[in-house]
Amino acid sequence: MSVAGFTWRDGERTVRFGPGTLAEAPDLAGEGFALLTTPRARGAGPELVARAGAVHEVGPGRVDERAGDLRGAVAAPRLVALGGGRVIDTAKALAAAARAEGRPVDVMAVPTTLSAAEMTHLHRHARGVPAATPTVRPTVVLCDPALAAAQPVRDLAASAANALAHALEAQAVAHTGFSGGPVPVLAARRAAALLRDGLPENGEPDREALALGALLSGYAIDAVGYGLHHVIAQTAVRVGGAGHGAANAALLPHTLRALRQRGVLEEAGENWEEVAAGFARRAGAVRLRDVGVGRDALEACAEAAAQRPHLDGTPPRASADELLALLRAAW
């Protein structure tokens, strides 16, 4: 599909989407900003690198640790995150820490994956920051499909599975009454359709459709919050050692069945479990053991996930036993 560009002013944030919009990034960023990025991503934005007052590379690992390592080094009033979810969430965590200290810092996000982190206030805090500290979402989002959906197909499919999980779980959570109103549900439905059509099991991906689907999925999940799927997938990453997109891909067919059994996917229609299974096959992440989760880690994952408050978003709240059964089925 050919996606028309748009500028979306949503409360305190401005979202700029469309082919070729990456060229606008330096002007939108302004002067005196600090750039957070990775070696892969920085090559896509040489003008941002040149304009930045400082450039900080965000290494692999947990967001709380990476943000904690950078707290003393990043002091600019604007942070520009050029990268995937880990980079963007690190920038959000740094801004939250700065605001807690009385320093006004905002974030501009330029995504290089379909993580949708650019659209949410959902992130972990930097090491040492109190859990009650308000979280942050970017005030400027620039999403160029040629960049956001540029990954090789295998990685793109894993990232798309995460976005599809956002779109479907947002509908499930909203169905239970944790709704941010009708608009997030409409956005989630459109996102799911774009993602489904953008990644056929055979053939080339429609990268513009995937980028727009991911953006809308982030808007939806930000409005209503997480439920069972994201709790268990995030724990498989944090405790089990899986990659983020790959964990979502391997688990989503199983967690969707659990959500359907709760009667919260009826309005989503169609066989989304099979769509999710197709994403997992394209991602090479059909089983958790394919993505680095050892069988001996499953019980620890289930116990850790059972403590998460977001399980209340998709009642009845999943027990540790149910979570363990899901993990074993996906393993």
C-alpha positions in Angstrom: 0.0 0.0 0.0 1.0 3.6 -0.4 0.8 5.4 2.9 0.2 9.2 2.9 2.2 11.2 5.3 0.6 13.1 8.2 1.2 15.3 11.2 -0.8 14.2 14.2 -1.0 16.6 17.2 -2.1 14.5 20.2 -2.1 16.4 23.4 1.5 17.4 24.3 3.1 15.4 21.5 3.5 15.7 17.8 3.7 12.6 15.6 5.1 13.0 12.1 4.7 9.9 9.9 5.4 9.2 6.3 7.9 8.3 3.6 10.9 10.6 3.5 10.2 12.2 6.8 13.6 11.2 8.2 15.0 14.2 6.3 13.0 16.5 8.7 14.6 15.0 11.8 17.5 17.5 12.3 15.1 20.5 12.1 12.6 18.9 14.4 15.3 18.0 16.9 16.6 21.6 17.1 19.9 22.5 18.7 21.8 21.3 21.7 20.3 17.8 22.0 21.9 14.6 23.0 21.6 11.7 20.7 21.1 8.1 22.0 21.6 5.5 19.4 23.4 2.2 18.4 26.1 1.6 15.9 23.6 0.2 13.4 21.1 3.0 13.8 23.6 5.9 13.7 24.5 5.1 10.1 20.9 5.8 9.1 20.9 9.4 10.6 24.3 11.0 9.8 22.7 14.5 9.9 21.4 13.9 13.4 24.8 12.6 14.5 26.4 15.7 13.0 23.9 18.1 14.7 24.0 16.5 18.1 25.7 18.1 21.0 26.7 14.7 22.3 26.2 11.1 21.0 25.8 8.2 23.4 25.7 4.6 22.3 23.2 2.4 24.1 24.6 -1.1 24.5 22.8 -4.4 24.8 21.1 -5.3 28.1 18.4 -4.2 30.4 16.9 -0.7 30.1 17.2 0.0 33.8 20.9 -0.8 33.7 21.7 1.1 30.5 19.8 4.1 31.7 21.5 3.9 35.1 24.9 3.8 33.5 24.1 6.9 31.4 22.5 9.1 34.1 25.6 11.0 35.0 26.7 11.5 31.3 23.5 12.8 29.7 22.6 16.4 30.6 20.9 17.9 27.6 17.3 19.4 27.8 16.3 17.2 24.8 17.2 13.6 24.2 16.8 12.2 20.7 16.5 8.5 20.5 17.4 7.0 17.1 17.0 3.2 17.4 14.7 0.4 18.5 12.7 -0.1 21.7 15.7 -0.4 24.0 17.2 2.9 22.9 13.8 4.7 23.1 13.0 3.3 26.5 16.4 4.2 27.8 15.8 7.8 26.6 12.4 7.9 28.4 14.0 6.5 31.5 16.7 9.1 31.5 14.1 11.9 31.0 12.0 10.5 33.9 15.0 10.5 36.2 15.9 14.1 35.2 12.4 15.3 35.8 12.4 13.7 39.2 15.5 15.8 40.0 13.7 19.0 38.8 15.4 19.2 35.4 12.9 19.6 32.5 14.0 17.1 29.8 11.9 15.9 26.8 12.4 13.1 24.3 12.2 12.9 20.5 11.9 9.4 19.1 13.0 8.2 15.7 12.2 4.4 15.6 14.3 1.9 13.6 12.1 -1.1 14.5 8.3 -1.8 14.9 8.6 -1.8 18.8 6.1 1.2 19.1 8.1 2.3 22.2 8.0 5.8 20.6 4.2 6.0 21.3 4.1 4.9 24.9 4.8 6.0 28.4 5.5 2.4 29.4 9.1 1.8 30.4 11.3 0.7 33.2 13.1 3.3 35.4 16.8 3.8 35.5 18.6 2.0 38.2 18.2 3.8 41.5 15.1 5.8 40.5 12.0 5.2 42.7 9.3 3.0 41.2 6.7 5.6 41.9 8.4 8.2 39.6 6.1 9.3 36.8 7.0 7.8 33.4 7.6 9.7 30.2 6.5 9.4 26.6 8.2 11.3 23.7 6.8 14.7 22.9 8.0 14.4 19.3 7.8 11.2 17.2 9.2 10.9 13.7 8.4 7.7 12.0 9.7 7.1 8.5 8.6 3.7 7.2 11.8 3.2 5.3 13.7 3.3 8.6 11.1 1.9 11.1 10.5 -1.2 8.9 14.0 -1.6 7.5 15.0 -4.7 9.3 15.7 -8.0 7.5 12.6 -10.0 7.1 13.3 -12.4 10.0 13.9 -9.6 12.5 11.1 -7.6 11.0 8.6 -10.5 11.6 9.7 -10.7 15.2 9.2 -7.0 15.7 5.8 -7.2 13.9 4.7 -9.9 16.3 5.3 -7.6 19.2 3.2 -4.9 17.4 0.5 -7.4 16.7 0.5 -8.3 20.4 0.0 -4.6 21.2 -3.0 -4.3 18.9 -4.7 -7.5 20.0 -4.0 -7.2 23.7 -5.2 -3.6 23.7 -8.6 -4.8 22.4 -8.6 -7.6 25.1 -7.8 -5.2 27.9 -10.4 -2.6 26.7 -13.0 -5.4 26.5 -12.7 -6.0 30.2 -13.5 -2.4 31.1 -9.9 -0.9 31.3 -10.8 1.2 28.3 -9.3 4.6 27.4 -12.4 5.2 25.3 -13.5 4.0 21.8 -10.6 5.6 19.9 -7.8 3.2 21.1 -9.9 0.2 20.2 -10.5 1.6 16.7 -6.8 2.3 16.4 -6.0 -1.3 17.6 -8.4 -2.8 15.1 -6.8 -0.9 12.2 -3.3 -1.7 13.5 -4.0 -5.4 13.6 -5.4 -5.4 10.0 -2.4 -3.4 8.7 0.0 -5.8 10.4 -1.8 -8.9 9.2 -1.9 -7.6 5.6 1.6 -6.2 5.8 3.3 -9.5 6.6 1.9 -12.3 4.5 3.4 -15.7 5.2 4.7 -15.9 1.6 5.8 -12.9 -0.3 7.5 -9.5 0.4 6.4 -7.5 3.4 4.5 -4.2 2.9 6.9 -2.1 5.0 4.8 1.0 4.9 1.7 -0.9 6.2 3.8 -2.5 9.0 5.2 0.9 10.1 1.8 2.5 10.3 0.3 -0.6 12.0 3.0 -0.6 14.6 2.6 3.1 15.3 -1.2 2.7 15.9 -0.6 -0.4 18.0 1.6 1.6 20.3 -1.0 4.3 20.6 -3.6 1.7 21.6 -1.6 -0.2 24.2 -0.4 3.1 25.7 -4.0 4.1 26.3 -5.2 0.9 27.9 -2.2 -0.9 29.4 -0.8 -4.4 29.4 -2.4 -7.7 30.2 -1.4 -11.4 30.3 0.5 -11.6 27.0 2.9 -8.7 27.7 3.5 -9.8 31.2 4.6 -13.2 30.2 6.6 -12.1 27.1 8.5 -9.4 29.0 9.3 -11.9 31.7 10.6 -14.4 29.2 13.0 -11.6 28.1 14.1 -10.4 31.5 14.3 -13.8 33.3 14.5 -16.2 30.4 17.0 -14.4 28.3 15.0 -14.3 25.0 15.2 -11.5 22.6 12.2 -9.1 22.9 10.6 -9.6 19.5 11.4 -13.3 19.4 9.7 -13.9 22.8 6.6 -12.1 21.6 6.5 -14.2 18.4 7.0 -17.5 20.2 4.4 -16.8 22.9 1.6 -14.9 21.0 -0.2 -17.9 19.5 -0.5 -19.5 23.0 -1.4 -16.3 24.9 -4.1 -15.4 22.4 -5.7 -18.8 23.1 -5.7 -18.0 26.8 -7.2 -14.5 26.1 -9.9 -16.0 23.9 -10.8 -18.5 26.6 -11.4 -15.5 28.8 -13.9 -14.2 26.3 -12.0 -11.0 25.7 -11.0 -11.5 22.0 -14.5 -12.0 20.6 -14.7 -8.5 19.2 -11.3 -8.9 17.5 -12.8 -11.6 15.2 -11.0 -14.0 12.9 -8.3 -16.6 13.8 -5.6 -14.3 15.1 -3.8 -17.3 16.6 -3.0 -18.6 13.1 -1.9 -15.1 12.0 0.4 -15.0 15.0 1.7 -18.5 14.2 2.6 -17.3 10.7 4.5 -14.4 12.1 6.4 -16.8 14.4 7.4 -19.0 11.4 8.7 -16.0 9.5 10.6 -14.9 12.5 12.2 -18.3 13.1 10.8 -18.2 16.6 8.2 -20.9 16.7 9.3 -22.3 20.2 10.8 -20.6 23.2 13.7 -23.0 23.0 14.4 -21.6 19.5 15.1 -18.2 21.0 17.3 -19.0 23.9 15.0 -19.8 26.8 16.1 -22.9 28.7 13.5 -25.4 30.1 15.1 -24.9 33.5 14.1 -21.2 33.4 10.4 -21.7 32.9 9.4 -22.0 36.6 11.4 -18.8 37.5 9.7 -17.0 34.6 6.2 -18.1 35.7 6.9 -17.1 39.4 8.2 -13.7 38.4 5.4 -13.0 35.9 2.8 -14.0 38.6 3.9 -11.0 40.6 3.2 -8.4 37.9 0.1 -6.1 38.5 -0.7 -5.9 34.8 -2.1 -9.4 35.0 -5.2 -7.7 36.4 -5.8 -6.2 33.0 -7.1 -9.5 31.5 -9.2 -11.2 34.3 -9.4 -13.7 35.7 -5.8 -13.0 36.8 -3.5 -15.7 35.6 -1.9 -17.8 38.3 1.7 -19.0 38.4 0.4 -22.5 37.4 -1.4 -21.1 34.3 1.6 -19.0 33.3 3.9 -22.1 33.7 1.5 -24.1 31.5 1.6 -21.5 28.8 5.4 -21.3 28.9 5.7 -25.1 28.7 3.2 -25.2 25.8 5.4 -22.5 24.0 8.7 -24.2 24.8 
